[in-house]
Amino acid sequence: MLPISELLISMPGGTEWILIILAVLILFGGRKIPEFMRGLGRGIREFNDAKTNVKKEIEEGMNENEAK
């Protein structure tokens, strides 16, 4: 595992973030970014829903085993 100091050194700073944002704008254009973000939000929402459903099924299974 990396020490915190090495992790902080490897993270991009202010100038790097500006360059990354400019590169994304050039590659995708201003109109595609909102669509990309909506898709990303839907994906995260679906992942959280699936995670909740799996957790609920596991808890129900454990409760059924305890009831027997």
Secondary structure, 3 states (H helix, E strand, C coil): CCCHHHHHHHCCCHHHHHHHHHHHHHHHHHHHHHHHHHHHHHHHHHHHHHHHHHHHHHHHHHHHHHHC
